[in-house]
Amino acid sequence: MTNNEMKSGRFAKWAIARAKLKLIESLVARDGSCYLATMLRATKITKGVLARGQVQARKSGLLVQHGNSWVNYDGAAIREA
């Protein structure tokens, strides 16, 4: 398989998730916390949450651990605390 035959943009979602994670990490380093806000919930992200690895950028998007499950936060707004 050549590069021309590969699906274009196949890693775009992963790249966007990594960029969002870097933004979250910079906000937490500066202010101590930030919020991921959807239409239904706002999740507070602190240094402890990042240290435990409960926020991850994967090929499926930006994931946050809630209990035993991982919730996709691709469409969430990132807000300062």
C-alpha positions as CSV (number, residue, x, y, z in Angstrom):
1,M,0.0,0.0,0.0
2,T,1.4,3.4,-1.0
3,N,0.8,6.7,0.7
4,N,-1.6,7.7,-2.1
5,E,-3.8,4.7,-1.4
6,M,-4.1,5.4,2.3
7,K,-7.1,7.2,3.7
8,S,-6.4,10.9,4.1
9,G,-7.0,12.4,7.6
10,R,-7.0,9.0,9.3
11,F,-5.1,10.4,12.3
12,A,-6.8,13.9,12.3
13,K,-9.1,13.0,15.3
14,W,-6.1,11.9,17.3
15,A,-4.1,15.0,16.4
16,I,-7.0,17.2,17.5
17,A,-7.3,15.3,20.8
18,R,-3.6,15.7,21.5
19,A,-3.8,19.4,20.9
20,K,-6.8,19.7,23.3
21,L,-4.9,17.7,25.9
22,K,-1.9,20.0,25.6
23,L,-4.3,23.0,26.1
24,I,-5.8,21.3,29.2
25,E,-2.4,20.6,30.6
26,S,-1.2,24.2,30.1
27,L,-4.4,25.6,31.7
28,V,-4.0,23.3,34.7
29,A,-0.4,24.1,35.1
30,R,-1.2,27.9,35.0
31,D,-4.4,28.0,37.1
32,G,-4.5,24.7,38.9
33,S,-7.7,23.5,37.2
34,C,-10.0,23.9,34.2
35,Y,-13.4,22.6,33.1
36,L,-14.6,20.5,30.2
37,A,-18.1,21.6,29.5
38,T,-20.8,19.8,27.5
39,M,-24.5,20.6,27.2
40,L,-25.2,18.2,30.2
41,R,-22.2,18.3,32.5
42,A,-19.1,20.2,33.4
43,T,-16.1,18.2,34.5
44,K,-13.4,19.8,36.6
45,I,-9.9,18.7,35.6
46,T,-7.2,19.2,38.2
47,K,-3.5,18.3,38.6
48,G,-4.5,15.1,40.4
49,V,-6.8,14.0,37.6
50,L,-4.0,14.5,35.0
51,A,-1.4,12.7,37.3
52,R,-3.7,9.7,37.6
53,G,-4.0,9.4,33.8
54,Q,-7.8,10.0,33.8
55,V,-7.6,12.2,30.7
56,Q,-6.2,10.6,27.6
57,A,-5.9,11.4,23.9
58,R,-6.5,8.3,21.8
59,K,-7.3,7.6,18.1
60,S,-11.0,7.7,19.1
61,G,-10.7,11.2,20.6
62,L,-10.3,13.0,23.9
63,L,-11.4,10.6,26.7
64,V,-12.0,11.2,30.4
65,Q,-12.5,8.5,32.9
66,H,-15.8,8.5,34.9
67,G,-15.8,5.5,37.3
68,N,-15.0,2.4,35.3
69,S,-16.0,3.9,31.9
70,W,-14.3,6.3,29.5
71,V,-16.4,9.2,28.2
72,N,-15.6,10.9,24.8
73,Y,-15.2,14.7,25.2
74,D,-14.5,15.6,21.6
75,G,-17.2,18.3,21.4
76,A,-16.6,19.7,24.8
77,A,-15.7,23.3,25.4
78,I,-12.5,23.9,27.4
79,R,-13.0,26.6,30.0
80,E,-10.7,28.2,32.5
81,A,-11.5,27.8,36.2
